Amino acid sequence: MNPLGVTYSEGRADPLPWPTHLGPQAQCDVELGCADAQFSRALGRAHPDRVVVGLEIRARVAAWAQRDADAEGLANVRIAYCNINVDLDRVLGVDSVDRFHLLFPDPWFKTKHHKRRVIEPALLAVIRSRLRRGGELHFASDVYEIALEAMAEVDGDPTCGFVNVAGPWRFTRDNPYGVRSKREDTTTRRGMRTWRLRWRAQ
């Protein structure tokens, strides 16, 4: 599918309903581009006191992932359709998120496809506005060049409102979250490195 196609060019995602059994001050994690939501479901399982949101542009995949979460009884997990480049500010309220997770986005190597890459100033501004004070943006890729470009986009712009947790121009070595996406499982099994970055909102 083409996230820049006409079908996805206008906002049509709905605001996400907050789980009724968790108060508005409950911590909230959001996975951007969650696919089958293995990471989101595992995080929700590990932290039942948190709201965990998975956002996915393929509506059918999001519905399947929500069905799986419901089957597990994960009342704190919400999986929904969202084109994050268009809908994110419609789906999430200002100062409502503690951690965003952007895990293993498609690399889009060809120059003509670079416009499809996710980390860019407009999205960063929306992410920053949705994070609570001290909130975090977590990025991971198994492609060094893509991780380096993400680092350059954020660490290279002192006005973007983020500071690298590991220090300027440094990767975070380990996974501090205790759960992994399906892609990270595959990367680890193949003996490949995950290039991880964590930024804190200033």
C-alpha positions as CSV (number, residue, x, y, z in Angstrom):
1,M,0.0,0.0,0.0
2,N,1.0,3.6,-0.6
3,P,0.8,5.9,2.5
4,L,1.1,8.9,0.2
5,G,-1.8,7.8,-2.1
6,V,-5.0,9.8,-2.4
7,T,-6.9,7.2,-0.3
8,Y,-4.8,8.1,2.8
9,S,-4.1,11.8,2.1
10,E,-7.0,13.2,4.2
11,G,-7.5,12.6,7.9
12,R,-10.2,10.1,8.7
13,A,-9.0,8.4,11.9
14,D,-11.2,8.9,15.0
15,P,-9.9,10.0,18.4
16,L,-9.1,7.0,20.5
17,P,-11.3,6.2,23.5
18,W,-9.5,5.9,26.8
19,P,-10.0,2.6,28.6
20,T,-12.7,3.4,31.1
21,H,-11.0,1.4,34.0
22,L,-7.9,3.6,33.8
23,G,-7.9,7.2,34.8
24,P,-6.7,10.1,32.6
25,Q,-3.4,10.2,34.4
26,A,-2.4,6.6,33.6
27,Q,0.8,6.3,31.7
28,C,0.4,5.9,27.9
29,D,2.6,4.2,25.4
30,V,2.0,4.5,21.6
31,E,3.5,2.3,19.0
32,L,3.5,4.0,15.6
33,G,3.1,1.6,12.7
34,C,2.4,-1.4,14.9
35,A,1.7,-4.1,12.2
36,D,0.5,-7.2,14.1
37,A,1.1,-5.3,17.4
38,Q,3.2,-8.0,19.0
39,F,5.2,-5.2,20.8
40,S,2.0,-3.3,21.9
41,R,0.3,-6.4,23.2
42,A,3.4,-7.6,25.1
43,L,3.8,-4.2,26.6
44,G,0.1,-4.1,27.6
45,R,0.5,-7.6,29.1
46,A,3.6,-6.5,31.1
47,H,2.0,-3.2,32.3
48,P,-1.8,-3.6,32.9
49,D,-1.8,-0.2,34.6
50,R,-0.7,1.6,31.4
51,V,-2.8,2.5,28.3
52,V,-1.0,1.0,25.3
53,V,-2.0,2.1,21.8
54,G,-0.9,0.6,18.5
55,L,-1.5,2.6,15.4
56,E,-1.4,1.0,12.0
57,I,-2.3,2.4,8.5
58,R,-3.7,-1.0,7.3
59,A,-7.1,-0.9,8.8
60,R,-7.7,-4.7,8.4
61,V,-4.4,-5.5,10.1
62,A,-5.3,-3.1,13.0
63,A,-8.7,-4.9,13.4
64,W,-7.0,-8.3,13.5
65,A,-4.5,-7.0,16.1
66,Q,-7.3,-5.6,18.3
67,R,-9.2,-8.9,18.0
68,D,-6.0,-10.7,19.3
69,A,-5.7,-8.2,22.2
70,D,-9.4,-8.7,23.1
71,A,-9.0,-12.5,23.0
72,E,-6.1,-12.1,25.5
73,G,-8.3,-10.0,27.8
74,L,-6.0,-6.9,27.4
75,A,-8.5,-4.2,28.3
76,N,-5.7,-1.6,28.4
77,V,-4.7,-2.1,24.8
78,R,-6.2,-0.2,21.9
79,I,-5.2,-0.9,18.3
80,A,-6.6,1.4,15.6
81,Y,-6.2,2.7,12.0
82,C,-4.0,5.8,11.7
83,N,-1.9,7.3,8.9
84,I,0.5,8.9,11.3
85,N,1.6,11.6,8.8
86,V,-2.0,12.8,8.6
87,D,-4.1,11.6,11.5
88,L,-1.8,11.6,14.6
89,D,-3.0,15.0,15.9
90,R,-6.6,13.8,15.4
91,V,-6.2,10.5,17.3
92,L,-4.2,11.7,20.4
93,G,-4.7,14.7,22.6
94,V,-2.0,17.2,23.6
95,D,0.1,16.1,26.6
96,S,-1.5,12.6,26.6
97,V,1.4,10.3,25.8
98,D,4.4,9.2,27.9
99,R,6.3,7.2,25.3
100,F,6.2,6.9,21.5
101,H,7.7,3.8,19.9
102,L,8.7,3.9,16.2
103,L,10.1,0.4,15.5
104,F,11.7,-0.8,12.3
105,P,10.1,1.5,9.8
106,D,10.4,0.6,6.1
107,P,13.8,1.8,4.8
108,W,12.8,3.2,1.4
109,F,16.3,3.1,0.0
110,K,15.7,4.7,-3.4
111,T,16.2,8.5,-3.5
112,K,12.8,9.0,-5.1
113,H,11.2,7.2,-2.1
114,H,12.9,9.2,0.6
115,K,9.8,11.3,1.0
116,R,8.1,8.2,2.4
117,R,10.5,8.0,5.4
118,V,8.8,8.6,8.7
119,I,11.1,10.8,10.8
120,E,10.6,14.3,9.5
121,P,10.1,17.8,11.1
122,A,6.3,17.9,10.8
123,L,5.7,14.5,12.5
124,L,8.3,15.3,15.1
125,A,6.4,18.5,16.0
126,V,3.1,16.6,16.4
127,I,4.9,13.9,18.5
128,R,6.4,16.6,20.7
129,S,3.1,18.2,21.3
130,R,1.5,15.0,22.3
131,L,4.2,14.0,24.8
132,R,3.9,14.8,28.4
133,R,6.7,16.6,30.2
134,G,9.8,14.3,30.2
135,G,8.1,12.0,27.6
136,E,10.1,9.8,25.3
137,L,10.5,9.0,21.6
138,H,11.9,5.5,21.1
139,F,13.2,4.6,17.6
140,A,14.7,1.3,16.4
141,S,15.9,-0.1,13.1
142,D,18.0,-3.0,11.8
143,V,19.3,-0.7,9.0
144,Y,22.3,1.5,10.2
145,E,21.8,4.1,7.5
146,I,18.1,4.6,8.4
147,A,18.9,4.9,12.1
148,L,21.7,7.4,11.3
149,E,19.3,9.5,9.3
150,A,16.8,9.5,12.1
151,M,19.6,10.6,14.5
152,A,20.6,13.4,12.1
153,E,17.0,14.6,11.9
154,V,16.6,14.9,15.6
155,D,20.1,15.4,17.1
156,G,21.0,17.7,14.2
157,D,18.1,20.1,15.0
158,P,18.6,21.8,18.4
159,T,15.2,23.4,18.0
160,C,13.1,20.2,17.7
161,G,12.5,19.9,21.5
162,F,14.3,16.5,22.0
163,V,17.5,15.5,23.8
164,N,19.2,12.2,23.2
165,V,19.0,10.0,26.3
166,A,22.4,8.4,25.6
167,G,24.1,11.6,24.8
168,P,24.4,13.6,21.6
169,W,24.9,11.5,18.5
170,R,24.9,8.2,20.4
171,F,22.8,5.1,20.1
172,T,21.2,3.3,23.0
173,R,22.7,-0.2,23.2
174,D,20.1,-2.2,25.0
175,N,16.3,-2.6,24.9
176,P,15.1,-1.1,28.2
177,Y,11.4,-2.0,27.7
178,G,11.5,-5.8,28.3
179,V,9.4,-6.7,25.2
180,R,10.2,-6.9,21.5
181,S,8.4,-6.6,18.2
182,K,8.3,-9.5,15.8
183,R,10.9,-7.7,13.6
184,E,13.3,-7.3,16.6
185,D,12.9,-11.0,17.4
186,T,13.9,-11.8,13.8
187,T,16.8,-9.4,13.9
188,T,18.1,-11.0,17.2
189,R,17.6,-14.5,15.9
190,R,19.7,-13.7,12.8
191,G,22.5,-12.3,15.0
192,M,22.0,-8.7,13.6
193,R,22.2,-5.5,15.6
194,T,19.3,-3.3,16.4
195,W,20.2,0.4,16.2
196,R,18.2,2.0,18.9
197,L,17.7,5.7,19.8
198,R,15.8,7.3,22.7
199,W,15.0,10.9,22.9
200,R,13.4,12.8,25.8
201,A,11.1,15.7,25.3
202,Q,12.5,18.9,26.8
